[in-house]
Amino acid sequence: MSLWTSAAPCALLLAAVAAPAFAQDPVPATELDTVIVTGERNPDDPAVVAEARERLSRTPGAVAVVSAESYEDRYALALSDTLRSVPGVFAQRRWGEEVRLSIRGSGIGQSLHLRGVLLAQDGVPINAPDGFGDFQELDPLIARYTEVYKGGNALRFGGAALGGAVNILTPTGRNAAHDYLVRIEGGSYDTRRAHVAIAREHGDWDLYAAGTWAGSDGFMDHQDSDSRRLTVNLGRQLGEDREVRLIVQANSLDQQISGARSLTDALKSPQLEQPYARQMGFGRDVQSVRATLQTRYRLTDDLIFEGGVYVVDKRLYHPVPVVVDNDYRYYGAFGRLDWSGQIAGLRADAFAGVYFRTGENDALTFVNIGSGNTGPLIGSTVQKASGVDVFAEGRLFVTDRLALVAGGSWGRAERDVDNRLVPVNSADRDYDWFSPRLGLLWEGDGGDQIYANVTRSVEPATFQELVQSPIPQFVDLEAQEAWTGEIGARGRRGPFLYDVSLYHARIEGEFLNYTLTPDAPPLTFNAGDTIHQGVEAGLDWRLLEGEPGRLTLRQTWTWSDFHFDGDATYGDNRLPIIPEHAYRAELKFEHSAGWFVAPSVEWTPNDVYVDYANTMKYPGYTVLSLNAGIDLPNGVALFADVRNLTNERYVSNANAVTDSRTATTSVFTPGEGRAAFVGVRVAW
């Protein structure tokens, strides 16, 4: 199926909403829960969220903003909960906070952790200097809002990754939603979580501090978790739009891991005991501290500087069939200038900056003699990585409505592996690249926007690909390169708030992973030519406004067509793992008396391939859920989040294999069964 054939429904939607809307009464802009960005300021947004939407609306490509208010009345544990309404984002939980995150097919075969998306907090990378990333250190409860930059639209962070960037912003003592907050939750699988936060101002100083404790037995056997998180954000105002800020985050995380399942077990016995995982003590324990000193400083009326330095100390103890014991220390710095003004009498704005990151991982690998205890040492490497990105982008309005956009980034990445056990396997690899970007952005009177862009992306290999396990061995890989074209539109027409984008990416050397045995780390190779193309559509429809309340239908649909392009082995086969179609809808009624009810559906209509040879699929599924809550006097709120009402047995995601006829097929992660969570918030 071609991109344009499958996109026909979206083309009709685009034509309908982009056409002049005659004889329409204005609809109040009460869209606090929406993730859609438009060129029109939403008066219902908190000021800090409104500013974020306005900034992202300057991007000639697909972006989204997720406010903390959009999920404060749900049990939100991971990115699979907070990003679920962003079209084009595939985020499915594996266990605990670990999710499979893919944007536009990034890291498509990644069976663990993260690659292909820059994950950042307050603009500082969560990813290690080599680009490899984790999710466990992110706490959704300390996000004021989250920015999503899809594909090449993440240039503001210097990123040139295929999937783009996700940036979580920490509250401050000045923009937090509440001065004091206490939140307690509990539910299925012995889930429990407590969260407290304080936000205060005193003269030029402000402070935000929050702590979260959480635990759960998990849906599957051997998934017990216990986590403690602390965040402190201390700021000092130095004048109007001038500040310096210290942000410190500490995490202590203990997580048991269950193994992947066969398709039969995943669908029929998802909670079957995992004796091997228990015997070997599979787990993932993290201790980390992250400190950032950053500033925002208005130099002139037209020029703002943002910059900072950061340092991270992290310990990972990770028993699987082997025991991985990693000690990370890395640091970095960034600086960015934002300018707005005129060029030859024409309105213009631009940003330019640099990101630098470096550090090392003292990586030890042991035989797992059982219960996660270490036996003989079988791997000892020091993995040093560094990288720099220099970037710039500018807009020039050649008419009142139309802007030309141009920019690009130059990057360099260095990888050095010192193998202390087998020195002959020591090696290094350097990557250099330039990624240009061109675009157009048209904006109507009501904030409707139409955009187009062409961007080059380049991803150097991480150590996960270069140093393949279980016994560390260096594998030389080329960078993954792609050219992506994108067109789209977003805005408001009458009762509709819409966001539609179409993209087509041609990739050379895509990093593809495959699993040899169920519990071993994946292996990676550079594929030949591959194509990623698709449609991302979001539509919010205000069905009722006024007494007795407000009724809104929110829908997202993603079409993903990812396939080989004339591969010598796999021909034009589909790439596995990511569903071709994904639909989500929520019908939310908010009563004027302060209560709400919101049934929702998540629908994957087609079966999904699990191997590159296209010989095995896991079935599509439909999951129904229900969310409800009520605001009580004195800042008290109660909510309930009931998931998978019909107790559907389904596979949420899987690990890729080469050919199911010859490879292991115990690679499936069951979706969670029926579950209910309740919570209370007290804010003042």
Buried (B, 14 or more C-beta within 10 A) or exposed (E): EEBEEBBEEBEEBBEEBBEEBEEEEEBEBBBEBBBBBBBBBBEBBBEBBBBBBBBBBBBBBBBBBBBBBBBBBBBBBBBBBBBBBBBBBBBBBBBBBBBBBBBBBBBBBBBBBBBBBBBBBBBBBBBBBBBBBBBBBBBBBBBBBBBBBBBBBBBBBBBBBBBBBBBBBBBBBBBBBBEBBBBBBBBBBEBBBBBBBBBBBEEEEBBBBBBBBBBBBBBBBBBBBBBBBBBBBBBBBBEEEBBBBBBBBBBBBBBBBBBBBBBEBBBEEBBBEBEBBBEBBBBBBBBBBBBBBBBBBBEEEEEBBBBBBBBBBBBBBBBBBBBBBBBBBBBBBBBBBBBBEEEEEBBBBBBBBBBBBBBBBBBBBBBBEEEBEBEEBBBBBBBBBBBBBBBBBBBBBEEEEEBBBBBBBBBBBBBBBBBBBBEEBBBEBEBEBEBBBBBBBBBBEEBBBBBBBBBBBBBBBBBBBBBBBBEBBBBEBEBBBBBBBBBBBBBBBBBBBBBBBBBBBBBBBBBBBBBEEBBBBBBBBBBBEBBBBBBBBBBBBBEEEEEEBBBBBBBBBBBBBBBBBEBEEBEEBBBBBBBBBBBBBBBBBBBEEEBBBBBBBBBBEEBBBBBBBBBBBBEBBEBBBBBBBBBEEEBBBBBBBBBBBEEBBBBBBBBBBBBBEEBBBBBBBBBBBBBBBBBBBBBE
